Amino acid sequence: MRPMARREPVLTDEKMQAIIRELRLIDDAFFTVCFDKDTALTEWMLRIILERDDLTVTEVKTQYSIKGLDGHSAVLDALATDQEGRLYNIEVQKPDEGAIPRRARFYGGLIDSAFLKKGQKYKDLCETYVIFITENDILGDNLPVYHIDRSIRENGKPFDDGLHIIYVNASHVDSTPLGQLMHDFMCSDPDDMRYVQLSNKTRYFKNEKEGQHMSQLWNEYVSYYKEQLAEAEARSAQAEARSAKAEARSAKAEARSAKAEARSAKAEAQLAEAKARSIQDKNQIALRLIQKGFSIEESAETTGLSPEEVRKLAQ
């Protein structure tokens, strides 16, 4: 059984600093910290993604919670509003399963149900953009960006329902403004970033202690991360304990198997010895019968030996 590893404290300051250094904007927690309430930075990012210079963001909230009518809720990474009342839901996703198309559909419907107030008509629904920035090329055509809008199958005309879904492929880095933006999203070192807007904000939270402590959202994230890491360590310790028990049971089973093999070998030896004694006894009886005048056939029939075996004994 292998010895249990000695555990270090759950999360030291050194470990936390190492984690902070590796964070990128494609990590949703760090994204929400950097963009929280920063309308200028969010407006600048959306202008690049949408290729629009006329967009003015008036409000942005990160970790925005929306409760569905059936109790199924969601926490949006960021929700921005522009001067025309349009809504922009921005989600950053590292795991592929977090950006499946039906999640985009659900988020669009959830936003509609939350922002269409009682008494308003359906035509009052605002224009909504659901934007996924994904670490991998989720849709698989090696495009930098995918715009998804509904259309009528029979004539190809747009079906203007006001919902726009956009997938931005962060793995596609080139010299375009969007490609440079995605380069920065994938960077952990602010000194390697191309855009000063992002490098300054990232450096503020990563390298300056006052930046890390001034943001309540950042403190909440650190606390949450510590809890998650503690839970992970606890699960790992439980798994190791289960593994140690399993190894102990395996060792006992191996010991029992070794004893059983030893007993089997002893039994086989005793059987072989008994067979040898049986043959010796038969030989002696056959010889005595021959000496008393019994024929070879009669001696063989009495002892169970073959006539040839009795003949060899007689010779």
C-alpha positions in Angstrom: 0.0 0.0 0.0 1.5 3.3 -1.0 1.9 6.0 1.8 -0.5 8.9 2.0 1.0 12.1 0.7 1.5 14.9 3.2 -0.9 17.7 2.4 0.0 21.4 2.2 -2.4 24.1 3.4 -5.3 24.5 1.0 -4.4 27.8 -0.5 -1.4 29.9 0.5 -0.8 33.5 -0.7 1.9 32.2 -3.0 -0.4 29.8 -4.6 -3.1 32.4 -5.0 -0.6 34.8 -6.7 0.5 32.1 -9.0 -3.1 31.4 -10.0 -3.7 35.2 -10.5 -0.7 35.4 -12.8 -2.1 32.6 -15.0 -5.6 34.1 -15.4 -6.7 35.3 -18.8 -9.7 37.3 -20.0 -11.1 34.1 -21.5 -11.5 33.0 -17.9 -15.0 34.1 -17.0 -14.2 35.1 -13.5 -11.3 37.4 -14.5 -13.4 38.8 -17.4 -16.2 39.8 -15.1 -13.7 41.5 -12.7 -12.1 43.5 -15.4 -15.2 44.6 -17.2 -17.5 45.2 -14.2 -19.2 48.6 -14.5 -16.6 49.7 -17.1 -18.8 51.1 -19.8 -15.9 52.6 -21.8 -14.0 49.3 -22.0 -17.2 47.3 -22.8 -18.2 49.8 -25.5 -14.7 49.6 -27.1 -14.8 45.8 -27.1 -18.3 45.7 -28.6 -17.4 48.2 -31.3 -14.5 45.8 -32.4 -16.7 42.7 -32.3 -19.7 44.3 -34.1 -17.6 46.5 -36.4 -19.6 49.5 -35.4 -18.4 53.0 -34.5 -21.8 54.4 -33.6 -22.4 52.2 -30.5 -22.5 53.9 -27.1 -22.8 51.7 -24.0 -24.7 53.4 -21.2 -24.5 50.6 -18.6 -22.8 47.3 -18.0 -23.3 44.8 -15.2 -21.3 41.6 -14.7 -22.5 38.4 -13.0 -26.1 39.6 -13.8 -28.6 37.1 -12.5 -31.9 36.4 -14.3 -34.5 34.0 -12.9 -36.7 32.2 -15.4 -40.5 31.8 -15.0 -40.1 28.1 -14.3 -37.3 28.6 -11.7 -34.5 27.9 -14.2 -32.2 30.9 -13.8 -28.9 32.0 -15.2 -26.0 34.3 -14.3 -24.8 36.2 -17.3 -21.1 37.1 -17.5 -21.9 40.6 -18.7 -25.0 42.4 -19.7 -24.6 45.8 -21.4 -27.1 48.4 -22.6 -26.6 50.9 -25.3 -28.2 54.4 -25.9 -30.9 52.8 -28.2 -31.9 50.3 -25.5 -30.3 47.4 -27.2 -29.1 44.6 -24.9 -25.7 42.8 -25.2 -25.1 39.6 -23.3 -21.4 38.7 -23.4 -20.3 35.2 -22.3 -16.7 34.0 -22.3 -16.5 30.2 -22.4 -13.4 27.9 -22.1 -15.2 24.5 -22.0 -16.9 23.7 -25.3 -20.1 22.4 -23.7 -20.7 25.8 -22.1 -21.4 27.4 -25.5 -23.7 25.0 -27.2 -26.2 26.6 -29.6 -29.2 25.8 -27.4 -27.7 27.7 -24.5 -27.5 30.8 -26.7 -31.2 30.2 -27.5 -32.1 29.9 -23.8 -30.2 33.0 -22.9 -32.0 35.0 -25.6 -35.4 33.9 -24.4 -34.4 34.4 -20.8 -33.4 38.0 -21.5 -36.7 38.6 -23.4 -38.8 37.3 -20.5 -36.9 39.5 -18.0 -37.0 42.7 -20.0 -40.5 42.6 -21.5 -42.5 44.3 -18.7 -46.1 43.7 -17.8 -48.4 45.6 -20.2 -45.7 45.9 -22.9 -46.4 44.5 -26.4 -44.2 42.0 -28.2 -43.2 44.7 -30.7 -41.6 46.5 -27.7 -39.0 43.7 -27.3 -35.6 45.3 -27.6 -32.9 44.2 -30.0 -30.8 41.5 -28.2 -27.3 40.3 -28.9 -26.1 37.0 -27.3 -22.3 37.0 -27.8 -20.1 33.9 -27.0 -16.4 34.4 -26.9 -15.0 30.9 -27.0 -11.5 29.6 -26.4 -12.0 26.9 -29.2 -13.7 27.0 -32.6 -17.0 25.7 -31.3 -18.7 25.7 -34.8 -15.7 24.2 -36.5 -15.4 26.2 -39.8 -12.2 28.1 -38.8 -13.9 31.4 -39.0 -12.9 34.3 -36.7 -16.6 35.2 -36.0 -20.0 33.6 -36.8 -23.2 35.7 -37.1 -26.4 33.7 -36.6 -29.7 35.4 -37.6 -32.9 33.6 -38.5 -34.1 33.6 -42.0 -37.1 32.2 -44.0 -36.1 28.9 -45.5 -38.2 29.2 -48.7 -36.9 32.6 -49.9 -33.8 33.3 -47.8 -35.3 36.6 -46.5 -34.4 37.6 -43.0 -36.8 36.8 -40.2 -36.4 39.9 -38.2 -37.2 38.8 -34.6 -34.5 41.0 -33.1 -32.3 38.2 -31.7 -28.7 38.1 -32.9 -26.3 35.3 -31.8 -22.6 35.8 -32.4 -19.8 33.3 -31.8 -16.3 34.8 -31.6 -13.5 32.3 -32.1 -10.7 33.3 -29.7 -8.4 30.7 -31.2 -8.4 32.6 -34.5 -5.6 35.3 -34.0 -4.6 37.5 -36.9 -3.7 41.2 -37.6 -7.3 42.4 -37.7 -8.6 44.4 -34.8 -10.8 41.4 -33.8 -7.8 39.0 -34.1 -5.7 41.3 -32.0 -8.5 41.5 -29.4 -8.6 37.7 -29.2 -4.9 37.6 -28.9 -5.2 39.7 -25.7 -8.1 37.6 -24.4 -5.7 34.5 -24.6 -2.8 36.3 -22.9 -2.0 35.8 -19.2 0.9 38.4 -19.2 -0.3 42.1 -19.6 3.0 43.0 -21.1 2.3 40.7 -24.1 -1.0 42.3 -24.9 -1.5 44.5 -28.0 -4.2 46.8 -26.7 -3.2 49.2 -24.0 -6.9 49.3 -22.7 -6.7 45.6 -21.8 -3.1 45.5 -20.6 -3.6 48.4 -18.2 -6.8 46.9 -16.7 -5.2 43.4 -16.5 -2.1 44.7 -14.9 -4.1 46.7 -12.4 -5.8 43.6 -11.0 -2.8 41.2 -11.4 0.2 43.2 -10.2 -1.1 45.9 -7.9 -2.3 44.8 -4.5 -4.6 47.8 -4.2 -6.3 46.7 -7.4 -6.9 43.2 -6.1 -8.3 44.5 -2.8 -10.3 47.5 -4.0 -12.8 45.4 -6.1 -15.5 43.7 -4.1 -16.2 41.4 -7.0 -12.5 40.4 -7.1 -12.6 39.6 -3.3 -15.7 37.6 -3.8 -14.1 35.7 -6.6 -11.0 34.9 -4.5 -13.2 33.7 -1.7 -15.2 31.6 -4.1 -12.0 30.1 -5.6 -10.6 29.3 -2.2 -13.8 27.5 -1.3 -13.8 25.6 -4.6 -10.2 24.6 -4.1 -10.8 23.5 -0.6 -13.7 21.3 -1.8 -11.5 19.9 -4.5 -8.8 19.1 -2.0 -11.3 17.5 0.3 -12.6 15.4 -2.6 -9.0 14.4 -3.5 -8.3 13.4 0.1 -11.4 11.3 0.2 -10.5 9.7 -3.1 -7.0 8.9 -1.8 -8.5 7.4 1.4 -10.8 5.2 -0.7 -7.8 4.2 -2.9 -5.8 3.3 0.2 -8.7 1.2 1.5 -9.0 -0.5 -1.8 -5.3 -1.2 -1.9 -5.5 -2.7 1.6 -8.4 -4.9 0.6 -6.4 -6.0 -2.5 -3.4 -6.8 -0.4 -5.6 -9.0 1.9 -7.2 -10.7 -1.1 -3.7 -11.4 -2.5 -2.6 -12.8 0.9 -5.7 -15.0 1.0 -5.0 -16.1 -2.6 -1.4 -17.0 -1.7 -2.7 -19.1 1.3 -5.2 -20.8 -1.0 -2.5 -21.6 -3.5 -0.3 -23.1 -0.8 -3.1 -25.3 0.4 -3.8 -26.4 -3.1 -0.1 -27.2 -3.7 -0.1 -29.2 -0.4 -3.2 -31.1 -1.4 -1.7 -31.9 -4.8 1.4 -33.2 -3.2 -0.6 -35.4 -0.8 -2.7 -36.7 -3.7 0.5 -37.5 -5.7 1.9 -39.3 -2.7 -1.3 -41.3 -2.2 -1.3 -42.3 -5.9 2.3 -43.5 -5.6 1.5 -45.5 -2.5 -1.6 -47.0 -4.2 0.5 -48.1 -7.2 3.1 -49.6 -4.9 0.5 -51.5 -2.9 -1.0 -52.9 -6.2 2.4 -54.0 -7.3 3.1 -55.9 -4.1 -0.4 -57.6 -4.2 0.1 -58.6 -7.8 3.6 -60.2 -6.9 2.2 -62.1 -4.0 -0.7 -63.5 -6.2 1.8 -64.6 -8.8 4.0 -66.3 -6.1 0.9 -68.2 -4.9 0.2 -69.5 -8.4 -2.3 -67.1 -9.8 -2.0 -66.4 -13.5 -1.0 -63.0 -14.9 -4.5 -62.4 -16.1 -6.0 -63.3 -12.7 -3.5 -61.0 -10.9 -4.2 -58.1 -13.3 -8.0 -58.5 -12.9 -7.7 -58.6 -9.1 -5.4 -55.6 -8.7 -6.7 -53.4 -11.5 -3.3 -53.4 -13.2 -2.9 -54.2 -16.9 -1.6 -57.6 -17.9 1.5 -56.0 -19.3 2.2 -54.2 -16.0 1.8 -57.6 -14.1 4.0 -59.3 -16.7 6.8 -56.8 -16.1 6.5 -57.4 -12.4 6.7 -61.1 -12.8 9.8 -60.8 -14.9 
